[in-house]
Amino acid sequence: MILARQGLALAGPLLPAGRHAGPDDVLDAAIAAWSARRLAEGTGQSLPARPVEVTRDGRPMAIWA
């Protein structure tokens, strides 16, 4: 699995979160944690690298991962 290669292994029935949230929600949370760790380490990347679109208040629109 892609996340496991990046140090985020999701094993078993996703306990205890698996009892209270859907698998897609747990996966979303894991990916958000992975992205936050990369940003904290200074290895996060903006996608696209140079955002073209901006929000109404002029901030660049990008996904950070």
PDBQT receptor file of N, H, CA, C and O in Angstrom, charges set to zero:
ATOM      1  N   MET A   1       0.841  -1.185   0.000  1.00  0.00    +0.000 N 
ATOM      2  CA  MET A   1       0.000   0.000   0.000  1.00  0.00    +0.000 C 
ATOM      3  C   MET A   1       0.881   1.240   0.000  1.00  0.00    +0.000 C 
ATOM      4  O   MET A   1       1.938   1.252   0.629  1.00  0.00    +0.000 OA
ATOM      5  N   ILE A   2       0.460   2.259  -0.686  1.00  0.00    +0.000 N 
ATOM      6  H   ILE A   2      -0.399   2.249  -1.197  1.00  0.00    +0.000 HD
ATOM      7  CA  ILE A   2       1.234   3.482  -0.827  1.00  0.00    +0.000 C 
ATOM      8  C   ILE A   2       1.523   4.120   0.527  1.00  0.00    +0.000 C 
ATOM      9  O   ILE A   2       2.659   4.513   0.790  1.00  0.00    +0.000 OA
ATOM     10  N   LEU A   3       0.523   4.228   1.382  1.00  0.00    +0.000 N 
ATOM     11  H   LEU A   3      -0.400   3.909   1.169  1.00  0.00    +0.000 HD
ATOM     12  CA  LEU A   3       0.724   4.857   2.688  1.00  0.00    +0.000 C 
ATOM     13  C   LEU A   3       1.692   4.064   3.552  1.00  0.00    +0.000 C 
ATOM     14  O   LEU A   3       2.492   4.657   4.275  1.00  0.00    +0.000 OA
ATOM     15  N   ALA A   4       1.637   2.752   3.495  1.00  0.00    +0.000 N 
ATOM     16  H   ALA A   4       0.987   2.270   2.908  1.00  0.00    +0.000 HD
ATOM     17  CA  ALA A   4       2.542   1.918   4.293  1.00  0.00    +0.000 C 
ATOM     18  C   ALA A   4       3.994   2.179   3.898  1.00  0.00    +0.000 C 
ATOM     19  O   ALA A   4       4.876   2.201   4.756  1.00  0.00    +0.000 OA
ATOM     20  N   ARG A   5       4.245   2.375   2.613  1.00  0.00    +0.000 N 
ATOM     21  H   ARG A   5       3.529   2.357   1.916  1.00  0.00    +0.000 HD
ATOM     22  CA  ARG A   5       5.610   2.681   2.166  1.00  0.00    +0.000 C 
ATOM     23  C   ARG A   5       6.084   4.031   2.690  1.00  0.00    +0.000 C 
ATOM     24  O   ARG A   5       7.285   4.298   2.742  1.00  0.00    +0.000 OA
ATOM     25  N   GLN A   6       5.142   4.873   3.074  1.00  0.00    +0.000 N 
ATOM     26  H   GLN A   6       4.167   4.656   3.031  1.00  0.00    +0.000 HD
ATOM     27  CA  GLN A   6       5.480   6.201   3.608  1.00  0.00    +0.000 C 
ATOM     28  C   GLN A   6       5.447   6.232   5.127  1.00  0.00    +0.000 C 
ATOM     29  O   GLN A   6       5.550   7.301   5.728  1.00  0.00    +0.000 OA
ATOM     30  N   GLY A   7       5.306   5.074   5.750  1.00  0.00    +0.000 N 
ATOM     31  H   GLY A   7       5.222   4.206   5.262  1.00  0.00    +0.000 HD
ATOM     32  CA  GLY A   7       5.335   5.000   7.207  1.00  0.00    +0.000 C 
ATOM     33  C   GLY A   7       3.980   5.098   7.881  1.00  0.00    +0.000 C 
ATOM     34  O   GLY A   7       3.917   5.233   9.103  1.00  0.00    +0.000 OA
ATOM     35  N   LEU A   8       2.897   5.035   7.125  1.00  0.00    +0.000 N 
ATOM     36  H   LEU A   8       2.949   4.925   6.132  1.00  0.00    +0.000 HD
ATOM     37  CA  LEU A   8       1.547   5.079   7.702  1.00  0.00    +0.000 C 
ATOM     38  C   LEU A   8       0.843   3.764   7.402  1.00  0.00    +0.000 C 
ATOM     39  O   LEU A   8       0.122   3.651   6.412  1.00  0.00    +0.000 OA
ATOM     40  N   ALA A   9       1.051   2.790   8.243  1.00  0.00    +0.000 N 
ATOM     41  H   ALA A   9       1.638   2.882   9.048  1.00  0.00    +0.000 HD
ATOM     42  CA  ALA A   9       0.417   1.488   8.051  1.00  0.00    +0.000 C 
ATOM     43  C   ALA A   9      -0.936   1.462   8.731  1.00  0.00    +0.000 C 
ATOM     44  O   ALA A   9      -1.042   1.768   9.918  1.00  0.00    +0.000 OA
ATOM     45  N   LEU A  10      -1.956   1.103   8.000  1.00  0.00    +0.000 N 
ATOM     46  H   LEU A  10      -1.869   0.854   7.035  1.00  0.00    +0.000 HD
ATOM     47  CA  LEU A  10      -3.310   0.961   8.533  1.00  0.00    +0.000 C 
ATOM     48  C   LEU A  10      -3.636  -0.522   8.503  1.00  0.00    +0.000 C 
ATOM     49  O   LEU A  10      -3.994  -1.064   7.457  1.00  0.00    +0.000 OA
ATOM     50  N   ALA A  11      -3.514  -1.176   9.642  1.00  0.00    +0.000 N 
ATOM     51  H   ALA A  11      -3.223  -0.736  10.492  1.00  0.00    +0.000 HD
ATOM     52  CA  ALA A  11      -3.704  -2.621   9.696  1.00  0.00    +0.000 C 
ATOM     53  C   ALA A  11      -4.999  -2.984  10.401  1.00  0.00    +0.000 C 
ATOM     54  O   ALA A  11      -5.556  -2.190  11.159  1.00  0.00    +0.000 OA
ATOM     55  N   GLY A  12      -5.457  -4.167  10.145  1.00  0.00    +0.000 N 
ATOM     56  H   GLY A  12      -5.004  -4.812   9.529  1.00  0.00    +0.000 HD
ATOM     57  CA  GLY A  12      -6.627  -4.681  10.833  1.00  0.00    +0.000 C 
ATOM     58  C   GLY A  12      -7.881  -3.898  10.514  1.00  0.00    +0.000 C 
ATOM     59  O   GLY A  12      -7.956  -3.231   9.482  1.00  0.00    +0.000 OA
ATOM     60  N   PRO A  13      -8.868  -3.975  11.392  1.00  0.00    +0.000 N 
ATOM     61  CA  PRO A  13     -10.148  -3.307  11.165  1.00  0.00    +0.000 C 
ATOM     62  C   PRO A  13     -10.120  -1.824  11.565  1.00  0.00    +0.000 C 
ATOM     63  O   PRO A  13     -11.165  -1.238  11.847  1.00  0.00    +0.000 OA
ATOM     64  N   LEU A  14      -8.939  -1.228  11.590  1.00  0.00    +0.000 N 
ATOM     65  H   LEU A  14      -8.090  -1.705  11.361  1.00  0.00    +0.000 HD
ATOM     66  CA  LEU A  14      -8.780   0.202  11.884  1.00  0.00    +0.000 C 
ATOM     67  C   LEU A  14      -9.283   0.554  13.277  1.00  0.00    +0.000 C 
ATOM     68  O   LEU A  14      -9.957   1.567  13.465  1.00  0.00    +0.000 OA
ATOM     69  N   LEU A  15      -8.956  -0.274  14.237  1.00  0.00    +0.000 N 
ATOM     70  H   LEU A  15      -8.408  -1.097  14.084  1.00  0.00    +0.000 HD
ATOM     71  CA  LEU A  15      -9.400  -0.064  15.615  1.00  0.00    +0.000 C 
ATOM     72  C   LEU A  15      -8.682   1.105  16.255  1.00  0.00    +0.000 C 
ATOM     73  O   LEU A  15      -7.516   1.325  15.930  1.00  0.00    +0.000 OA
ATOM     74  N   PRO A  16      -9.293   1.862  17.133  1.00  0.00    +0.000 N 
ATOM     75  CA  PRO A  16     -10.721   1.843  17.440  1.00  0.00    +0.000 C 
ATOM     76  C   PRO A  16     -11.542   2.686  16.473  1.00  0.00    +0.000 C 
ATOM     77  O   PRO A  16     -12.772   2.636  16.508  1.00  0.00    +0.000 OA
ATOM     78  N   ALA A  17     -10.891   3.455  15.616  1.00  0.00    +0.000 N 
ATOM     79  H   ALA A  17      -9.892   3.496  15.588  1.00  0.00    +0.000 HD
ATOM     80  CA  ALA A  17     -11.635   4.338  14.716  1.00  0.00    +0.000 C 
ATOM     81  C   ALA A  17     -12.580   3.565  13.806  1.00  0.00    +0.000 C 
ATOM     82  O   ALA A  17     -13.636   4.078  13.434  1.00  0.00    +0.000 OA
ATOM     83  N   GLY A  18     -12.219   2.350  13.447  1.00  0.00    +0.000 N 
ATOM     84  H   GLY A  18     -11.362   1.933  13.749  1.00  0.00    +0.000 HD
ATOM     85  CA  GLY A  18     -13.063   1.548  12.559  1.00  0.00    +0.000 C 
ATOM     86  C   GLY A  18     -14.439   1.275  13.120  1.00  0.00    +0.000 C 
ATOM     87  O   GLY A  18     -15.368   0.992  12.363  1.00  0.00    +0.000 OA
ATOM     88  N   ARG A  19     -14.592   1.355  14.429  1.00  0.00    +0.000 N 
ATOM     89  H   ARG A  19     -13.838   1.585  15.044  1.00  0.00    +0.000 HD
ATOM     90  CA  ARG A  19     -15.914   1.147  15.027  1.00  0.00    +0.000 C 
ATOM     91  C   ARG A  19     -16.769   2.407  14.978  1.00  0.00    +0.000 C 
ATOM     92  O   ARG A  19     -17.989   2.332  15.121  1.00  0.00    +0.000 OA
ATOM     93  N   HIS A  20     -16.146   3.556  14.778  1.00  0.00    +0.000 N 
ATOM     94  H   HIS A  20     -15.155   3.616  14.661  1.00  0.00    +0.000 HD
ATOM     95  CA  HIS A  20     -16.872   4.824  14.879  1.00  0.00    +0.000 C 
ATOM     96  C   HIS A  20     -16.861   5.646  13.602  1.00  0.00    +0.000 C 
ATOM     97  O   HIS A  20     -17.583   6.638  13.503  1.00  0.00    +0.000 OA
ATOM     98  N   ALA A  21     -16.069   5.257  12.640  1.00  0.00    +0.000 N 
ATOM     99  H   ALA A  21     -15.483   4.450  12.721  1.00  0.00    +0.000 HD
ATOM    100  CA  ALA A  21     -15.980   6.027  11.401  1.00  0.00    +0.000 C 
ATOM    101  C   ALA A  21     -15.860   5.058  10.232  1.00  0.00    +0.000 C 
ATOM    102  O   ALA A  21     -15.395   3.928  10.388  1.00  0.00    +0.000 OA
ATOM    103  N   GLY A  22     -16.281   5.512   9.075  1.00  0.00    +0.000 N 
ATOM    104  H   GLY A  22     -16.658   6.429   8.949  1.00  0.00    +0.000 HD
ATOM    105  CA  GLY A  22     -16.169   4.687   7.885  1.00  0.00    +0.000 C 
ATOM    106  C   GLY A  22     -14.723   4.574   7.425  1.00  0.00    +0.000 C 
ATOM    107  O   GLY A  22     -13.907   5.439   7.745  1.00  0.00    +0.000 OA
ATOM    108  N   PRO A  23     -14.394   3.530   6.683  1.00  0.00    +0.000 N 
ATOM    109  CA  PRO A  23     -13.029   3.347   6.200  1.00  0.00    +0.000 C 
ATOM    110  C   PRO A  23     -12.515   4.541   5.399  1.00  0.00    +0.000 C 
ATOM    111  O   PRO A  23     -11.337   4.889   5.483  1.00  0.00    +0.000 OA
ATOM    112  N   ASP A  24     -13.400   5.168   4.623  1.00  0.00    +0.000 N 
ATOM    113  H   ASP A  24     -14.357   4.886   4.555  1.00  0.00    +0.000 HD
ATOM    114  CA  ASP A  24     -12.962   6.326   3.843  1.00  0.00    +0.000 C 
ATOM    115  C   ASP A  24     -12.580   7.494   4.749  1.00  0.00    +0.000 C 
ATOM    116  O   ASP A  24     -11.657   8.246   4.437  1.00  0.00    +0.000 OA
ATOM    117  N   ASP A  25     -13.286   7.650   5.867  1.00  0.00    +0.000 N 
ATOM    118  H   ASP A  25     -14.036   7.039   6.121  1.00  0.00    +0.000 HD
ATOM    119  CA  ASP A  25     -12.957   8.721   6.813  1.00  0.00    +0.000 C 
ATOM    120  C   ASP A  25     -11.617   8.461   7.491  1.00  0.00    +0.000 C 
ATOM    121  O   ASP A  25     -10.830   9.385   7.695  1.00  0.00    +0.000 OA
ATOM    122  N   VAL A  26     -11.357   7.201   7.841  1.00  0.00    +0.000 N 
ATOM    123  H   VAL A  26     -11.997   6.450   7.676  1.00  0.00    +0.000 HD
ATOM    124  CA  VAL A  26     -10.093   6.845   8.471  1.00  0.00    +0.000 C 
ATOM    125  C   VAL A  26      -8.950   7.065   7.483  1.00  0.00    +0.000 C 
ATOM    126  O   VAL A  26      -7.895   7.577   7.857  1.00  0.00    +0.000 OA
ATOM    127  N   LEU A  27      -9.156   6.682   6.235  1.00  0.00    +0.000 N 
ATOM    128  H   LEU A  27     -10.013   6.266   5.932  1.00  0.00    +0.000 HD
ATOM    129  CA  LEU A  27      -8.136   6.884   5.213  1.00  0.00    +0.000 C 
ATOM    130  C   LEU A  27      -7.883   8.373   4.992  1.00  0.00    +0.000 C 
ATOM    131  O   LEU A  27      -6.728   8.787   4.882  1.00  0.00    +0.000 OA
ATOM    132  N   ASP A  28      -8.933   9.183   4.924  1.00  0.00    +0.000 N 
ATOM    133  H   ASP A  28      -9.871   8.846   5.014  1.00  0.00    +0.000 HD
ATOM    134  CA  ASP A  28      -8.769  10.638   4.783  1.00  0.00    +0.000 C 
ATOM    135  C   ASP A  28      -7.946  11.202   5.934  1.00  0.00    +0.000 C 
ATOM    136  O   ASP A  28      -7.066  12.034   5.716  1.00  0.00    +0.000 OA
ATOM    137  N   ALA A  29      -8.221  10.760   7.154  1.00  0.00    +0.000 N 
ATOM    138  H   ALA A  29      -8.936  10.083   7.331  1.00  0.00    +0.000 HD
ATOM    139  CA  ALA A  29      -7.485  11.241   8.320  1.00  0.00    +0.000 C 
ATOM    140  C   ALA A  29      -6.013  10.826   8.246  1.00  0.00    +0.000 C 
ATOM    141  O   ALA A  29      -5.130  11.606   8.604  1.00  0.00    +0.000 OA
ATOM    142  N   ALA A  30      -5.749   9.606   7.785  1.00  0.00    +0.000 N 
ATOM    143  H   ALA A  30      -6.466   8.973   7.495  1.00  0.00    +0.000 HD
ATOM    144  CA  ALA A  30      -4.366   9.136   7.662  1.00  0.00    +0.000 C 
ATOM    145  C   ALA A  30      -3.604   9.960   6.635  1.00  0.00    +0.000 C 
ATOM    146  O   ALA A  30      -2.447  10.317   6.854  1.00  0.00    +0.000 OA
ATOM    147  N   ILE A  31      -4.247  10.259   5.522  1.00  0.00    +0.000 N 
ATOM    148  H   ILE A  31      -5.187   9.968   5.344  1.00  0.00    +0.000 HD
ATOM    149  CA  ILE A  31      -3.594  11.057   4.486  1.00  0.00    +0.000 C 
ATOM    150  C   ILE A  31      -3.361  12.483   4.984  1.00  0.00    +0.000 C 
ATOM    151  O   ILE A  31      -2.321  13.074   4.696  1.00  0.00    +0.000 OA
ATOM    152  N   ALA A  32      -4.312  13.036   5.721  1.00  0.00    +0.000 N 
ATOM    153  H   ALA A  32      -5.157  12.555   5.955  1.00  0.00    +0.000 HD
ATOM    154  CA  ALA A  32      -4.120  14.378   6.289  1.00  0.00    +0.000 C 
ATOM    155  C   ALA A  32      -2.954  14.382   7.273  1.00  0.00    +0.000 C 
ATOM    156  O   ALA A  32      -2.173  15.333   7.302  1.00  0.00    +0.000 OA
ATOM    157  N   ALA A  33      -2.829  13.320   8.084  1.00  0.00    +0.000 N 
ATOM    158  H   ALA A  33      -3.463  12.548   8.060  1.00  0.00    +0.000 HD
ATOM    159  CA  ALA A  33      -1.707  13.227   9.024  1.00  0.00    +0.000 C 
ATOM    160  C   ALA A  33      -0.386  13.113   8.279  1.00  0.00    +0.000 C 
ATOM    161  O   ALA A  33       0.602  13.735   8.669  1.00  0.00    +0.000 OA
ATOM    162  N   TRP A  34      -0.360  12.331   7.222  1.00  0.00    +0.000 N 
ATOM    163  H   TRP A  34      -1.163  11.825   6.905  1.00  0.00    +0.000 HD
ATOM    164  CA  TRP A  34       0.848  12.178   6.403  1.00  0.00    +0.000 C 
ATOM    165  C   TRP A  34       1.256  13.531   5.811  1.00  0.00    +0.000 C 
ATOM    166  O   TRP A  34       2.429  13.904   5.854  1.00  0.00    +0.000 OA
ATOM    167  N   SER A  35       0.286  14.258   5.262  1.00  0.00    +0.000 N 
ATOM    168  H   SER A  35      -0.667  13.955   5.228  1.00  0.00    +0.000 HD
ATOM    169  CA  SER A  35       0.581  15.572   4.677  1.00  0.00    +0.000 C 
ATOM    170  C   SER A  35       1.068  16.547   5.741  1.00  0.00    +0.000 C 
ATOM    171  O   SER A  35       2.009  17.305   5.503  1.00  0.00    +0.000 OA
ATOM    172  N   ALA A  36       0.434  16.534   6.916  1.00  0.00    +0.000 N 
ATOM    173  H   ALA A  36      -0.331  15.919   7.109  1.00  0.00    +0.000 HD
ATOM    174  CA  ALA A  36       0.853  17.430   8.003  1.00  0.00    +0.000 C 
ATOM    175  C   ALA A  36       2.277  17.123   8.436  1.00  0.00    +0.000 C 
ATOM    176  O   ALA A  36       3.060  18.036   8.699  1.00  0.00    +0.000 OA
ATOM    177  N   ARG A  37       2.616  15.836   8.510  1.00  0.00    +0.000 N 
ATOM    178  H   ARG A  37       1.980  15.095   8.296  1.00  0.00    +0.000 HD
ATOM    179  CA  ARG A  37       3.981  15.465   8.890  1.00  0.00    +0.000 C 
ATOM    180  C   ARG A  37       4.980  15.977   7.857  1.00  0.00    +0.000 C 
ATOM    181  O   ARG A  37       6.029  16.511   8.218  1.00  0.00    +0.000 OA
ATOM    182  N   ARG A  38       4.659  15.818   6.580  1.00  0.00    +0.000 N 
ATOM    183  H   ARG A  38       3.807  15.385   6.287  1.00  0.00    +0.000 HD
ATOM    184  CA  ARG A  38       5.563  16.301   5.521  1.00  0.00    +0.000 C 
ATOM    185  C   ARG A  38       5.731  17.819   5.599  1.00  0.00    +0.000 C 
ATOM    186  O   ARG A  38       6.837  18.328   5.420  1.00  0.00    +0.000 OA
ATOM    187  N   LEU A  39       4.656  18.533   5.859  1.00  0.00    +0.000 N 
ATOM    188  H   LEU A  39       3.757  18.119   6.004  1.00  0.00    +0.000 HD
ATOM    189  CA  LEU A  39       4.763  19.990   5.969  1.00  0.00    +0.000 C 
ATOM    190  C   LEU A  39       5.614  20.374   7.172  1.00  0.00    +0.000 C 
ATOM    191  O   LEU A  39       6.437  21.285   7.080  1.00  0.00    +0.000 OA
ATOM    192  N   ALA A  40       5.425  19.688   8.300  1.00  0.00    +0.000 N 
ATOM    193  H   ALA A  40       4.756  18.949   8.374  1.00  0.00    +0.000 HD
ATOM    194  CA  ALA A  40       6.197  19.978   9.507  1.00  0.00    +0.000 C 
ATOM    195  C   ALA A  40       7.684  19.686   9.302  1.00  0.00    +0.000 C 
ATOM    196  O   ALA A  40       8.538  20.381   9.853  1.00  0.00    +0.000 OA
ATOM    197  N   GLU A  41       7.990  18.661   8.511  1.00  0.00    +0.000 N 
ATOM    198  H   GLU A  41       7.296  18.096   8.063  1.00  0.00    +0.000 HD
ATOM    199  CA  GLU A  41       9.386  18.296   8.235  1.00  0.00    +0.000 C 
ATOM    200  C   GLU A  41      10.013  19.158   7.152  1.00  0.00    +0.000 C 
ATOM    201  O   GLU A  41      11.220  19.091   6.919  1.00  0.00    +0.000 OA
ATOM    202  N   GLY A  42       9.189  19.972   6.485  1.00  0.00    +0.000 N 
ATOM    203  H   GLY A  42       8.209  20.026   6.673  1.00  0.00    +0.000 HD
ATOM    204  CA  GLY A  42       9.705  20.810   5.406  1.00  0.00    +0.000 C 
ATOM    205  C   GLY A  42       9.827  20.081   4.080  1.00  0.00    +0.000 C 
ATOM    206  O   GLY A  42      10.508  20.559   3.174  1.00  0.00    +0.000 OA
ATOM    207  N   THR A  43       9.171  18.915   3.952  1.00  0.00    +0.000 N 
ATOM    208  H   THR A  43       8.618  18.526   4.688  1.00  0.00    +0.000 HD
ATOM    209  CA  THR A  43       9.257  18.156   2.705  1.00  0.00    +0.000 C 
ATOM    210  C   THR A  43       7.950  18.181   1.917  1.00  0.00    +0.000 C 
ATOM    211  O   THR A  43       7.837  17.511   0.891  1.00  0.00    +0.000 OA
ATOM    212  N   GLY A  44       6.971  18.938   2.379  1.00  0.00    +0.000 N 
ATOM    213  H   GLY A  44       7.062  19.483   3.213  1.00  0.00    +0.000 HD
ATOM    214  CA  GLY A  44       5.698  19.026   1.672  1.00  0.00    +0.000 C 
ATOM    215  C   GLY A  44       5.866  19.721   0.332  1.00  0.00    +0.000 C 
ATOM    216  O   GLY A  44       6.774  20.530   0.138  1.00  0.00    +0.000 OA
ATOM    217  N   GLN A  45       4.969  19.386  -0.587  1.00  0.00    +0.000 N 
ATOM    218  H   GLN A  45       4.231  18.729  -0.429  1.00  0.00    +0.000 HD
ATOM    219  CA  GLN A  45       5.019  19.970  -1.924  1.00  0.00    +0.000 C 
ATOM    220  C   GLN A  45       3.659  20.547  -2.292  1.00  0.00    +0.000 C 
ATOM    221  O   GLN A  45       2.616  20.008  -1.920  1.00  0.00    +0.000 OA
ATOM    222  N   SER A  46       3.688  21.630  -3.014  1.00  0.00    +0.000 N 
ATOM    223  H   SER A  46       4.535  22.068  -3.316  1.00  0.00    +0.000 HD
ATOM    224  CA  SER A  46       2.476  22.250  -3.526  1.00  0.00    +0.000 C 
ATOM    225  C   SER A  46       2.125  21.596  -4.860  1.00  0.00    +0.000 C 
ATOM    226  O   SER A  46       2.989  21.404  -5.715  1.00  0.00    +0.000 OA
ATOM    227  N   LEU A  47       0.849  21.258  -5.024  1.00  0.00    +0.000 N 
ATOM    228  H   LEU A  47       0.147  21.415  -4.329  1.00  0.00    +0.000 HD
ATOM    229  CA  LEU A  47       0.378  20.699  -6.291  1.00  0.00    +0.000 C 
ATOM    230  C   LEU A  47      -0.729  21.588  -6.817  1.00  0.00    +0.000 C 
ATOM    231  O   LEU A  47      -1.790  21.633  -6.194  1.00  0.00    +0.000 OA
ATOM    232  N   PRO A  48      -0.561  22.286  -7.904  1.00  0.00    +0.000 N 
ATOM    233  CA  PRO A  48       0.629  22.340  -8.741  1.00  0.00    +0.000 C 
ATOM    234  C   PRO A  48       1.757  23.116  -8.057  1.00  0.00    +0.000 C 
ATOM    235  O   PRO A  48       1.532  23.853  -7.097  1.00  0.00    +0.000 OA
ATOM    236  N   ALA A  49       2.960  22.935  -8.569  1.00  0.00    +0.000 N 
ATOM    237  H   ALA A  49       3.143  22.336  -9.350  1.00  0.00    +0.000 HD
ATOM    238  CA  ALA A  49       4.132  23.572  -7.961  1.00  0.00    +0.000 C 
ATOM    239  C   ALA A  49       3.996  25.094  -7.935  1.00  0.00    +0.000 C 
ATOM    240  O   ALA A  49       4.390  25.745  -6.968  1.00  0.00    +0.000 OA
ATOM    241  N   ARG A  50       3.447  25.636  -8.981  1.00  0.00    +0.000 N 
ATOM    242  H   ARG A  50       3.126  25.107  -9.766  1.00  0.00    +0.000 HD
ATOM    243  CA  ARG A  50       3.217  27.092  -9.055  1.00  0.00    +0.000 C 
ATOM    244  C   ARG A  50       1.741  27.327  -9.364  1.00  0.00    +0.000 C 
ATOM    245  O   ARG A  50       1.335  27.344 -10.526  1.00  0.00    +0.000 OA
ATOM    246  N   PRO A  51       0.948  27.507  -8.316  1.00  0.00    +0.000 N 
ATOM    247  CA  PRO A  51      -0.497  27.667  -8.525  1.00  0.00    +0.000 C 
ATOM    248  C   PRO A  51      -0.830  28.860  -9.414  1.00  0.00    +0.000 C 
ATOM    249  O   PRO A  51      -0.242  29.935  -9.297  1.00  0.00    +0.000 OA
ATOM    250  N   VAL A  52      -1.780  28.638 -10.294  1.00  0.00    +0.000 N 
ATOM    251  H   VAL A  52      -2.258  27.764 -10.389  1.00  0.00    +0.000 HD
ATOM    252  CA  VAL A  52      -2.234  29.688 -11.202  1.00  0.00    +0.000 C 
ATOM    253  C   VAL A  52      -3.514  30.315 -10.662  1.00  0.00    +0.000 C 
ATOM    254  O   VAL A  52      -3.686  31.534 -10.694  1.00  0.00    +0.000 OA
ATOM    255  N   GLU A  53      -4.404  29.467 -10.168  1.00  0.00    +0.000 N 
ATOM    256  H   GLU A  53      -4.264  28.477 -10.142  1.00  0.00    +0.000 HD
ATOM    257  CA  GLU A  53      -5.673  29.956  -9.648  1.00  0.00    +0.000 C 
ATOM    258  C   GLU A  53      -5.488  30.555  -8.258  1.00  0.00    +0.000 C 
ATOM    259  O   GLU A  53      -4.616  30.141  -7.495  1.00  0.00    +0.000 OA
ATOM    260  N   VAL A  54      -6.336  31.550  -7.947  1.00  0.00    +0.000 N 
ATOM    261  H   VAL A  54      -7.045  31.887  -8.568  1.00  0.00    +0.000 HD
ATOM    262  CA  VAL A  54      -6.300  32.175  -6.629  1.00  0.00    +0.000 C 
ATOM    263  C   VAL A  54      -7.712  32.237  -6.057  1.00  0.00    +0.000 C 
ATOM    264  O   VAL A  54      -8.697  32.199  -6.793  1.00  0.00    +0.000 OA
ATOM    265  N   THR A  55      -7.792  32.333  -4.730  1.00  0.00    +0.000 N 
ATOM    266  H   THR A  55      -6.992  32.363  -4.131  1.00  0.00    +0.000 HD
ATOM    267  CA  THR A  55      -9.085  32.470  -4.065  1.00  0.00    +0.000 C 
ATOM    268  C   THR A  55      -9.591  33.892  -4.252  1.00  0.00    +0.000 C 
ATOM    269  O   THR A  55      -8.892  34.740  -4.807  1.00  0.00    +0.000 OA
ATOM    270  N   ARG A  56     -10.811  34.150  -3.785  1.00  0.00    +0.000 N 
ATOM    271  H   ARG A  56     -11.379  33.462  -3.334  1.00  0.00    +0.000 HD
ATOM    272  CA  ARG A  56     -11.369  35.505  -3.906  1.00  0.00    +0.000 C 
ATOM    273  C   ARG A  56     -10.530  36.551  -3.201  1.00  0.00    +0.000 C 
ATOM    274  O   ARG A  56     -10.522  37.716  -3.598  1.00  0.00    +0.000 OA
ATOM    275  N   ASP A  57      -9.816  36.141  -2.147  1.00  0.00    +0.000 N 
ATOM    276  H   ASP A  57      -9.822  35.194  -1.824  1.00  0.00    +0.000 HD
ATOM    277  CA  ASP A  57      -8.985  37.109  -1.432  1.00  0.00    +0.000 C 
ATOM    278  C   ASP A  57      -7.525  37.096  -1.904  1.00  0.00    +0.000 C 
ATOM    279  O   ASP A  57      -6.652  37.664  -1.247  1.00  0.00    +0.000 OA
ATOM    280  N   GLY A  58      -7.264  36.446  -3.045  1.00  0.00    +0.000 N 
ATOM    281  H   GLY A  58      -7.973  35.984  -3.579  1.00  0.00    +0.000 HD
ATOM    282  CA  GLY A  58      -5.949  36.515  -3.655  1.00  0.00    +0.000 C 
ATOM    283  C   GLY A  58      -4.936  35.470  -3.215  1.00  0.00    +0.000 C 
ATOM    284  O   GLY A  58      -3.773  35.536  -3.615  1.00  0.00    +0.000 OA
ATOM    285  N   ARG A  59      -5.353  34.510  -2.403  1.00  0.00    +0.000 N 
ATOM    286  H   ARG A  59      -6.297  34.457  -2.079  1.00  0.00    +0.000 HD
ATOM    287  CA  ARG A  59      -4.420  33.456  -1.975  1.00  0.00    +0.000 C 
ATOM    288  C   ARG A  59      -4.298  32.394  -3.051  1.00  0.00    +0.000 C 
ATOM    289  O   ARG A  59      -5.289  32.040  -3.690  1.00  0.00    +0.000 OA
ATOM    290  N   PRO A  60      -3.074  31.873  -3.259  1.00  0.00    +0.000 N 
ATOM    291  CA  PRO A  60      -2.914  30.824  -4.287  1.00  0.00    +0.000 C 
ATOM    292  C   PRO A  60      -3.659  29.556  -3.894  1.00  0.00    +0.000 C 
ATOM    293  O   PRO A  60      -3.662  29.156  -2.730  1.00  0.00    +0.000 OA
ATOM    294  N   MET A  61      -4.299  28.921  -4.898  1.00  0.00    +0.000 N 
ATOM    295  H   MET A  61      -4.297  29.245  -5.844  1.00  0.00    +0.000 HD
ATOM    296  CA  MET A  61      -5.024  27.673  -4.679  1.00  0.00    +0.000 C 
ATOM    297  C   MET A  61      -4.114  26.515  -5.010  1.00  0.00    +0.000 C 
ATOM    298  O   MET A  61      -3.617  26.403  -6.131  1.00  0.00    +0.000 OA
ATOM    299  N   ALA A  62      -3.897  25.650  -4.029  1.00  0.00    +0.000 N 
ATOM    300  H   ALA A  62      -4.302  25.740  -3.119  1.00  0.00    +0.000 HD
ATOM    301  CA  ALA A  62      -3.064  24.478  -4.241  1.00  0.00    +0.000 C 
ATOM    302  C   ALA A  62      -3.398  23.428  -3.193  1.00  0.00    +0.000 C 
ATOM    303  O   ALA A  62      -4.002  23.720  -2.161  1.00  0.00    +0.000 OA
ATOM    304  N   ILE A  63      -2.997  22.222  -3.478  1.00  0.00    +0.000 N 
ATOM    305  H   ILE A  63      -2.506  21.984  -4.316  1.00  0.00    +0.000 HD
ATOM    306  CA  ILE A  63      -3.093  21.130  -2.515  1.00  0.00    +0.000 C 
ATOM    307  C   ILE A  63      -1.676  20.897  -2.034  1.00  0.00    +0.000 C 
ATOM    308  O   ILE A  63      -0.752  20.802  -2.842  1.00  0.00    +0.000 OA
ATOM    309  N   TRP A  64      -1.495  20.804  -0.732  1.00  0.00    +0.000 N 
ATOM    310  H   TRP A  64      -2.245  20.881  -0.076  1.00  0.00    +0.000 HD
ATOM    311  CA  TRP A  64      -0.178  20.533  -0.164  1.00  0.00    +0.000 C 
ATOM    312  C   TRP A  64      -0.136  19.089   0.308  1.00  0.00    +0.000 C 
ATOM    313  O   TRP A  64      -1.030  18.619   1.011  1.00  0.00    +0.000 OA
ATOM    314  N   ALA A  65       0.903  18.410  -0.086  1.00  0.00    +0.000 N 
ATOM    315  H   ALA A  65       1.630  18.792  -0.657  1.00  0.00    +0.000 HD
ATOM    316  CA  ALA A  65       1.063  17.003   0.305  1.00  0.00    +0.000 C 
ATOM    317  C   ALA A  65       2.516  16.716   0.616  1.00  0.00    +0.000 C 
ATOM    318  O   ALA A  65       2.861  15.587   0.965  1.00  0.00    +0.000 OA
TER     319      ALA A  65
